[in-house]
Amino acid sequence: MFVLSNPKRDFIVHRSEPLNAEPPLDRLRAGFVTRTEDFYVRSHGALPDLDAATHKVRMTGKVTRTLEFTVGELKDGFMPRTITAVLQCAGNRRADMQQVEKTTGDPWAPGAIGNAEWTGVPLVDVLRAAGASEEKDLHVAFEAMDVAENEGAEDGPFGVSIPMGKAMSGDVLLTWAMNGNPLKSEHGAPLRIIVPGYAGVRSAKWLGEIRVQDKPSDAFQQAKDYLLFPPDMRKETQDPARGTTIYEMPLNAAICEPAAGAELKAGRTEVRGYAIATDRAITRVDVSSDGGRQWRQATIEDHGSARWSWTLWHLTLDLPVGEHELVVRAWDAAGQTQPARPDDVWNFKGYLSAAWHRVRVTVA
C-alpha cells in the first residue's frame, strides 16, 4: 500500500491504491499558499522509488543534443525560478456532476486543487540548451516513471504532452521544490513538470524522459483519457476522435466555509472560498443565500498579482433560522461567468465541473 511521506490527517480518501485524496475545505482555504501537507494527491499508479541524487531525466527527440541530467545538475547548470501557481485536477468537483448522472472517475469535491510555490528551471532554458526545434506545430511530451492503471487498456508508463508554444512560455518549470522544500514523494520527487494554467494531468510527476516531437503524446492519458466528450456519449460508446483535449481549465469558484451540511447559529456567518480563471483575472464574486435568486457581491482578497494563482474571497451573511442553499459564481475579466447547473456541463468522465457551487446549511 502507498504510504504518504507525511501522513495527511483527516483527508477525504477516494482511493487508497493508487492514492487519490483531498483535504477538508476549511484547511484548503487556510492560506493563499496551500500548505504541502494540505495539498491534494492524484495518483495513476504505484509510487516509484527514485533516488534524487542519481535519477536522471533524458531530453530527446527533435533536438541537436540529447541531454541527461539529475536534479543537482539542473541546479548547477541553470538559473532557478520560483512561481506561485494553482494545480487543479481536471476532475475537481466531479461529485457535483454525479448528482446529475453517474460518471467515471473518483467523486472529487472542490478540494482537488491547491496553490503552491514551485521552484525549478524554466523548461524553455533546457530545451534551448538541447538545441530543440522551436517550430510552433511541435509538441513536448513527458514520460513518467510510474506505471499508470489505464481503465479499459493495458497499463503503461504515464505520459502526456503540451504544445511547443506553451513549453516555450518561460512559466513551465522543471520543478524540484514545493513551498521552499524538496518535493515529497507523492508530489513527484525528485523532479516533476509544472504547467501553470493547464489541468494538473499535464504537470507530470516523477519525470523520466522529455521528448520534442511532431505530434501529441500517444500515451493513454493524452490520447484517450483526459478528453472532454459531448453529453450524448457514454463509456460504452466513447470515441476519442470526438473528444477535445483538456489543456486550460475553465472559470470556477467554490465555497470552502461553511461546510456542506453544517449546522449554524442564527446571525452573522462568514462565507469563504476560492475562484480561478486560468490566465484571466477574477473581477467579481457573487454569493447567494437563497439558491441563486438574490445575490450579494463578495470581497476579493488582495494577495498581489501572481498570474497563475487563485483568488480568495469572503462575505459575511446574516442568516435567519431555517435551511439555506448558499451559492457562489465568479466573473472574469472578459465578463464571463459560470453555468448555473451541472446539467449544463455534464459529461460521462466528469471533467471540468464548473457550474455554480452550492452548499446547503441549516441555521438553528
VEXDREN-2710 file (C-alpha; in Angstrom, 1 decimal):
% VEXDREN-2710
k/r/px/py/pz
1/MET/0.0/0.0/0.0
2/PHE/1.2/3.5/-0.8
3/VAL/2.1/5.4/2.4
4/LEU/2.4/9.1/2.4
5/SER/5.8/10.6/3.3
6/ASN/3.9/12.9/5.7
7/PRO/0.5/11.4/6.7
8/LYS/-2.3/13.7/5.8
9/ARG/-4.7/13.6/8.7
10/ASP/-8.4/13.7/8.1
11/PHE/-8.1/13.7/4.3
12/ILE/-11.0/12.6/2.2
13/VAL/-9.6/9.4/0.6
14/HIS/-11.3/8.4/-2.6
15/ARG/-8.9/5.5/-3.3
16/SER/-6.0/4.2/-1.3
17/GLU/-4.3/2.2/-4.1
18/PRO/-3.3/4.2/-6.0
19/LEU/-3.9/7.1/-3.6
20/ASN/-6.3/9.8/-4.5
21/ALA/-7.2/12.1/-1.7
22/GLU/-8.2/15.7/-1.0
23/PRO/-8.2/17.9/2.1
24/PRO/-11.2/19.2/4.1
25/LEU/-12.1/22.5/2.5
26/ASP/-11.5/24.6/5.6
27/ARG/-7.9/23.5/5.6
28/LEU/-7.6/24.1/1.9
29/ARG/-8.8/27.7/2.5
30/ALA/-6.5/28.3/5.4
31/GLY/-4.0/30.4/3.4
32/PHE/-3.3/31.9/0.0
33/VAL/-0.4/29.4/-0.4
34/THR/-1.6/25.9/0.3
35/ARG/0.5/24.0/2.9
36/THR/2.2/21.0/1.4
37/GLU/0.5/18.8/4.0
38/ASP/-2.9/20.1/2.9
39/PHE/-2.3/19.6/-0.9
40/TYR/-4.4/17.1/-2.8
41/VAL/-2.8/13.9/-4.1
42/ARG/-3.7/12.4/-7.5
43/SER/-2.0/9.1/-8.4
44/HIS/-2.5/7.0/-11.5
45/GLY/-0.3/4.1/-10.3
46/ALA/2.0/2.9/-7.6
47/LEU/4.6/5.4/-6.3
48/PRO/8.0/4.9/-7.9
49/ASP/11.0/4.8/-5.6
50/LEU/13.6/7.2/-7.1
51/ASP/16.9/8.4/-5.7
52/ALA/17.1/12.2/-6.1
53/ALA/20.9/12.1/-6.2
54/THR/21.2/9.6/-9.1
55/HIS/18.0/9.7/-11.0
56/LYS/18.5/11.1/-14.5
57/VAL/15.9/12.7/-16.9
58/ARG/16.6/12.4/-20.6
59/MET/15.7/15.0/-23.2
60/THR/15.4/13.5/-26.7
61/GLY/13.5/13.9/-30.0
62/LYS/13.9/16.9/-32.3
63/VAL/16.9/18.2/-30.5
64/THR/20.5/18.7/-31.7
65/ARG/22.0/17.4/-28.4
66/THR/20.4/14.6/-26.3
67/LEU/20.7/15.7/-22.6
68/GLU/20.7/13.7/-19.4
69/PHE/20.6/15.4/-16.1
70/THR/20.0/14.9/-12.4
71/VAL/18.3/17.5/-10.1
72/GLY/21.8/18.5/-8.9
73/GLU/23.0/19.1/-12.4
74/LEU/19.9/21.2/-13.2
75/LYS/20.6/23.4/-10.2
76/ASP/24.3/23.8/-11.2
77/GLY/23.7/24.4/-14.8
78/PHE/20.7/26.8/-15.0
79/MET/19.2/29.8/-13.2
80/PRO/16.3/28.7/-10.9
81/ARG/12.9/30.4/-10.8
82/THR/10.0/30.3/-8.3
83/ILE/6.4/30.9/-9.4
84/THR/3.2/30.7/-7.4
85/ALA/0.6/28.7/-9.3
86/VAL/-2.5/26.6/-8.9
87/LEU/-2.5/23.0/-9.7
88/GLN/-6.0/21.6/-10.2
89/CYS/-7.3/18.1/-11.3
90/ALA/-9.5/18.1/-14.4
91/GLY/-11.9/16.1/-12.2
92/ASN/-12.2/18.7/-9.5
93/ARG/-15.8/19.0/-8.3
94/ARG/-16.8/15.8/-10.2
95/ALA/-19.2/15.0/-7.3
96/ASP/-21.5/17.8/-8.5
97/MET/-21.8/16.1/-11.9
98/GLN/-22.5/12.8/-10.3
99/GLN/-25.7/14.3/-8.7
100/VAL/-27.0/14.6/-12.3
101/GLU/-25.9/11.2/-13.6
102/LYS/-23.1/8.7/-12.7
103/THR/-19.7/9.4/-14.3
104/THR/-16.5/7.5/-14.3
105/GLY/-13.7/8.6/-12.0
106/ASP/-13.4/9.5/-8.3
107/PRO/-16.0/11.7/-6.8
108/TRP/-13.8/14.7/-6.1
109/ALA/-15.3/17.5/-4.0
110/PRO/-13.9/21.1/-4.6
111/GLY/-10.6/20.1/-2.9
112/ALA/-8.7/18.6/-5.8
113/ILE/-6.9/22.0/-6.2
114/GLY/-4.1/23.9/-4.4
115/ASN/-1.9/26.9/-4.8
116/ALA/1.8/26.4/-4.2
117/GLU/5.2/28.0/-4.7
118/TRP/7.1/25.9/-7.2
119/THR/10.9/26.2/-7.7
120/GLY/12.8/24.8/-10.6
121/VAL/14.3/25.7/-14.0
122/PRO/12.2/27.1/-16.9
123/LEU/11.7/24.3/-19.4
124/VAL/12.5/26.7/-22.2
125/ASP/16.0/27.1/-20.9
126/VAL/16.7/23.4/-21.0
127/LEU/15.0/23.0/-24.4
128/ARG/17.3/25.6/-25.8
129/ALA/20.4/24.1/-24.2
130/ALA/19.4/20.9/-26.1
131/GLY/19.0/22.8/-29.3
132/ALA/15.4/21.9/-29.6
133/SER/13.5/23.0/-32.6
134/GLU/11.0/25.8/-31.7
135/GLU/8.6/25.2/-34.6
136/LYS/5.1/26.2/-33.4
137/ASP/3.4/22.9/-34.5
138/LEU/5.7/20.7/-32.4
139/HIS/4.8/19.2/-29.0
140/VAL/6.8/18.4/-25.9
141/ALA/6.0/15.0/-24.4
142/PHE/6.6/13.9/-20.8
143/GLU/7.0/10.3/-19.9
144/ALA/6.9/9.5/-16.1
145/MET/8.5/6.7/-14.1
146/ASP/5.1/5.4/-12.7
147/VAL/3.1/2.7/-14.4
148/ALA/-0.5/4.0/-14.8
149/GLU/-3.6/1.9/-14.3
150/ASN/-5.4/2.6/-17.5
151/GLU/-9.1/1.8/-17.5
152/GLY/-10.1/-0.3/-20.4
153/ALA/-6.5/-0.5/-21.7
154/GLU/-3.2/-2.1/-20.9
155/ASP/-1.3/-0.5/-18.0
156/GLY/1.8/1.5/-19.1
157/PRO/4.0/4.5/-18.3
158/PHE/2.1/7.7/-17.6
159/GLY/2.5/10.1/-20.5
160/VAL/1.2/13.5/-21.6
161/SER/2.3/16.4/-23.8
162/ILE/1.9/20.1/-24.2
163/PRO/2.1/22.3/-27.4
164/MET/5.6/23.8/-28.1
165/GLY/4.2/27.4/-27.6
166/LYS/3.2/26.6/-24.0
167/ALA/6.5/24.9/-23.4
168/MET/8.5/27.9/-24.5
169/SER/6.5/30.4/-22.4
170/GLY/9.0/30.6/-19.5
171/ASP/6.4/29.8/-16.9
172/VAL/6.6/26.0/-17.4
173/LEU/9.1/24.6/-14.9
174/LEU/11.2/21.5/-14.3
175/THR/10.4/21.5/-10.6
176/TRP/12.3/20.1/-7.6
177/ALA/10.8/22.1/-4.7
178/MET/7.3/22.9/-3.4
179/ASN/6.8/25.7/-0.9
180/GLY/10.5/26.0/-0.4
181/ASN/11.2/22.4/0.4
182/PRO/12.2/19.4/-1.8
183/LEU/9.2/17.7/-3.4
184/LYS/7.5/15.0/-1.4
185/SER/7.2/11.6/-3.0
186/GLU/3.5/11.9/-3.5
187/HIS/4.0/15.2/-5.4
188/GLY/6.5/13.9/-7.9
189/ALA/10.0/13.8/-6.3
190/PRO/12.7/14.1/-7.4
191/LEU/11.5/16.1/-10.4
192/ARG/8.2/17.0/-12.0
193/ILE/6.9/19.4/-14.6
194/ILE/4.6/22.2/-13.6
195/VAL/2.4/23.7/-16.4
196/PRO/0.6/26.7/-14.9
197/GLY/-2.9/27.2/-16.2
198/TYR/-3.3/23.7/-17.5
199/ALA/-5.1/20.8/-16.0
200/GLY/-3.0/19.0/-13.4
201/VAL/-2.6/15.9/-15.6
202/ARG/-0.2/17.9/-17.8
203/SER/2.1/18.5/-14.8
204/ALA/3.7/15.0/-15.0
205/LYS/5.3/13.7/-11.8
206/TRP/8.4/11.5/-11.5
207/LEU/9.8/12.6/-14.8
208/GLY/11.9/10.1/-16.8
209/GLU/12.0/11.5/-20.3
210/ILE/11.2/14.7/-22.2
211/ARG/10.7/14.4/-26.0
212/VAL/10.3/17.0/-28.6
213/GLN/8.1/15.6/-31.3
214/ASP/5.8/16.5/-34.2
215/LYS/2.6/15.2/-32.7
216/PRO/0.9/15.0/-29.2
217/SER/1.9/12.1/-27.0
218/ASP/0.2/8.8/-27.9
219/ALA/0.2/7.7/-24.3
220/PHE/-3.2/6.7/-22.9
221/GLN/-3.6/9.8/-20.7
222/GLN/-3.1/12.1/-23.6
223/ALA/-4.7/10.2/-26.5
224/LYS/-7.7/8.6/-24.8
225/ASP/-8.3/9.6/-21.2
226/TYR/-8.2/13.3/-20.5
227/LEU/-10.7/14.4/-23.2
228/LEU/-13.9/16.4/-22.9
229/PHE/-16.6/14.3/-24.6
230/PRO/-20.0/15.5/-25.8
231/PRO/-23.0/14.9/-23.5
232/ASP/-24.6/12.2/-25.6
233/MET/-21.6/10.0/-25.3
234/ARG/-21.2/7.2/-22.6
235/LYS/-18.4/5.0/-21.5
236/GLU/-19.7/2.2/-23.8
237/THR/-19.8/4.4/-26.9
238/GLN/-16.7/6.6/-26.3
239/ASP/-14.8/7.7/-29.4
240/PRO/-11.6/9.6/-28.8
241/ALA/-11.9/11.2/-32.2
242/ARG/-14.9/13.2/-30.8
243/GLY/-13.1/14.3/-27.7
244/THR/-11.4/17.6/-27.0
245/THR/-8.0/17.5/-25.3
246/ILE/-8.1/19.2/-22.0
247/TYR/-5.4/21.8/-21.5
248/GLU/-6.7/25.1/-19.9
249/MET/-9.1/24.9/-17.0
250/PRO/-12.4/26.8/-17.0
251/LEU/-13.6/29.7/-14.8
252/ASN/-14.6/28.2/-11.5
253/ALA/-15.4/29.0/-7.9
254/ALA/-16.2/27.1/-4.7
255/ILE/-17.4/27.7/-1.2
256/CYS/-15.0/26.3/1.4
257/GLU/-16.6/27.6/4.6
258/PRO/-19.1/26.8/5.9
259/ALA/-19.1/23.1/5.1
260/ALA/-21.9/21.3/3.3
261/GLY/-24.4/20.1/5.9
262/ALA/-23.2/22.5/8.6
263/GLU/-25.5/23.4/11.4
264/LEU/-25.0/27.1/12.2
265/LYS/-26.3/29.6/14.8
266/ALA/-28.6/32.3/13.6
267/GLY/-26.9/35.6/12.8
268/ARG/-23.6/36.5/11.1
269/THR/-21.9/33.8/9.1
270/GLU/-18.6/34.2/7.3
271/VAL/-18.7/32.6/3.9
272/ARG/-15.2/32.0/2.3
273/GLY/-13.9/30.3/-0.8
274/TYR/-11.8/30.5/-3.9
275/ALA/-12.2/31.4/-7.5
276/ILE/-9.9/30.7/-10.5
277/ALA/-9.9/31.8/-14.1
278/THR/-6.7/30.4/-15.6
279/ASP/-4.9/33.4/-17.2
280/ARG/-7.7/35.9/-16.7
281/ALA/-8.3/38.0/-13.6
282/ILE/-11.3/37.3/-11.3
283/THR/-13.2/40.6/-11.3
284/ARG/-16.3/39.8/-9.2
285/VAL/-17.6/37.0/-7.0
286/ASP/-21.3/36.8/-6.2
287/VAL/-22.8/34.9/-3.3
288/SER/-26.5/33.9/-2.7
289/SER/-28.1/32.5/0.4
290/ASP/-31.4/31.6/-1.3
291/GLY/-30.3/29.2/-4.1
292/GLY/-29.4/31.9/-6.6
293/ARG/-32.5/34.2/-6.6
294/GLN/-30.7/37.1/-4.9
295/TRP/-27.0/37.9/-4.9
296/ARG/-24.5/39.9/-2.9
297/GLN/-21.0/40.8/-4.0
298/ALA/-18.2/39.2/-2.0
299/THR/-14.9/40.9/-1.1
300/ILE/-12.0/39.8/-3.2
301/GLU/-8.9/39.5/-1.1
302/ASP/-5.7/41.2/-2.3
303/HIS/-2.7/38.8/-2.4
304/GLY/-0.7/40.5/-5.1
305/SER/-0.6/39.9/-8.8
306/ALA/0.6/36.2/-9.1
307/ARG/-0.6/35.5/-12.6
308/TRP/-1.3/31.8/-12.2
309/SER/-2.7/31.8/-8.7
310/TRP/-6.3/31.5/-7.5
311/THR/-8.4/34.4/-6.0
312/LEU/-9.7/34.1/-2.4
313/TRP/-12.9/35.8/-1.4
314/HIS/-15.2/36.2/1.6
315/LEU/-18.6/37.6/2.6
316/THR/-20.5/38.0/5.8
317/LEU/-24.1/36.9/5.6
318/ASP/-26.9/37.4/8.2
319/LEU/-28.7/34.1/8.1
320/PRO/-32.1/33.6/9.8
321/VAL/-33.3/30.3/11.2
322/GLY/-34.1/27.7/8.6
323/GLU/-32.4/25.8/5.7
324/HIS/-30.4/27.8/3.3
325/GLU/-28.7/27.0/-0.1
326/LEU/-25.6/29.0/-0.4
327/VAL/-24.4/29.5/-3.9
328/VAL/-21.3/31.1/-5.5
329/ARG/-20.5/32.3/-9.0
330/ALA/-17.5/34.1/-10.3
331/TRP/-16.9/36.6/-13.2
332/ASP/-13.7/37.1/-15.1
333/ALA/-12.1/40.0/-16.9
334/ALA/-13.8/39.0/-20.2
335/GLY/-17.2/39.4/-18.5
336/GLN/-17.8/35.7/-18.5
337/THR/-19.4/33.7/-15.7
338/GLN/-20.2/30.1/-14.8
339/PRO/-23.1/28.0/-16.0
340/ALA/-25.9/27.7/-13.4
341/ARG/-26.3/23.9/-13.3
342/PRO/-24.0/20.9/-13.5
343/ASP/-26.5/19.5/-16.1
344/ASP/-25.2/22.1/-18.5
345/VAL/-21.7/20.8/-18.4
346/TRP/-22.2/17.1/-17.7
347/ASN/-20.0/14.6/-19.5
348/PHE/-19.5/10.9/-18.7
349/LYS/-16.0/11.4/-17.5
350/GLY/-17.0/14.2/-15.1
351/TYR/-14.3/16.6/-16.3
352/LEU/-14.3/20.4/-16.0
353/SER/-17.2/20.6/-13.5
354/ALA/-17.6/24.4/-13.2
355/ALA/-21.3/25.2/-12.6
356/TRP/-22.3/27.3/-9.6
357/HIS/-21.2/25.7/-6.4
358/ARG/-24.0/25.0/-3.9
359/VAL/-23.7/24.3/-0.2
360/ARG/-26.8/23.5/1.9
361/VAL/-26.7/24.6/5.6
362/THR/-29.1/24.6/8.5
363/VAL/-29.5/27.6/10.8
364/ALA/-31.0/27.0/14.3
END
